[in-house]
């Protein structure tokens, strides 16, 4: 099999191939096929044929292959990071930490925990007539899993879903974003080298039609992307009653209470709003600061913004904030900032598109914002930090919950007991206290959204069990040749059973 670099160098593209750009420069760096429904169907046949042997390898056999891939990622670190950078435009450190670093963790975590999370469970029952019978809950792989990945984290998100599906014994077809397909192709090369059998893991490059075709062919679909597209995936899956798990949009709030460590809060606000160019579903998208510390917090934010570099990343330490990845997203960021300015917001930093080739928007800080503005109510998904002054914590909680989204949030307070109490009142699937976003690194902790931010979760036991069918087993070990409740019905036996049921289950005493 040709390497991803060799494929990119070949001049054998057709008119139907998809050009892949480096968004930091606008340069076309590769072409990938735009697969159709027939090709997706053929991949599904191949995946189904390969799955039983993969399942039969057991947790230990599959685990060895996945741990080989963990070592492969370590050995090929620079190559992987460079490919991620080339198709996303992100800074070296963002590709290293969030994509490569997450991949290293995932390929080690799931082989270790899959046997624990998917172990047979012995179940005890309160049903007295089942005494002596063995009750078991087991998890069996669904078969063929479809993963539709996003463009912002082509390794972390796509393989964050694919690895547990593989560890559970499924075969997987990954449909990466047509914007960022090269990372998936590279890791396919690595997985094959590490012993994944042909057909167990496949990459289906293509536009939206390929994703729609994939939904029709698989036993379960995992989608990460916008809420609007997630609804379309769910509607498509409903036609075949295909189960879905969706990680969708977010408008993640940060609450800064009056007693917060403002230095820590300000540095987190800047870093986690600008990290990965702000293109993170659980980034800091809006900040609510209690009035007594608002001015000081804003001043500290601006200190953190000083000297922030927004350039093409050439390697470690070369820049801080890379380019944006998806061209239409730059238009959304620009629209949100212009809307805020028109409605009275003040720009303290940035506020306009970059003036170089590629897809750039300056790291931007907005103040004097409110909920009449799109930057506070709609998902911006870019390098912006809107900061709103609130009277007190109660107003901050109301504003934080005034959103159709509920993916993640953060609360900053030196009183961690009070901070946790506030966190428990936020309508979000994950809330950090005196931190942000780092919950995603705890693969033991479920990550899923509330409200319009999705269905189901990744990570934790639920993050692998969703790729399985629950099967209930009842094994009769001690039993009579003929059960007393069976035919023929007899009046005496029926009345006896009624008395026995009443005695075994207790009688409610009158008041």
Secondary structure, 3 states (H helix, E strand, C coil): CCCHHHHHHCCCCCCCCEEEEECCCCEEEEEECCCCHHHHHHHHHHHHHHHHHHHHCHHHHHHHHHHHHHHHHHHCHHHHHHHHHHHHCCCHHHHHHHHHHHHHHHHHHHHHHHHHHCCCEECCCCCHHHCCEEEEEEEEECCEEEEECCCCCCCHHHHHHHHHHHHCCCEEEEECCCCCCHHHHHHHHHHHHCCCCCCCEEECCCCHHHHHHHHHHCCEEEEECCHHHHHHHHHHHHCCCCEEEEECCCCCEEEECCCCCHHHHHHHHHHHHHHHHHCCCCCCCEEEEEHHHHHHHHHHHHHHHCCCCCCCCCCCCCCCCCCCCCHHHHHHHHHHHHHHHHCCCEEEECCCECCCCCCCECCEEEECCCCCCHHHHCCCCCCEEEEEEECCHHHHHHHHHCCCEECEEEEECCCHHHHHHHHCCCCCCEEEECCCCHHHHCCCCCEECEECCEECEECCCHHHHCCEEEEEEEEECCCCCCCCCCCCCCHHHHHHHHHHHHHHHCCCCCC
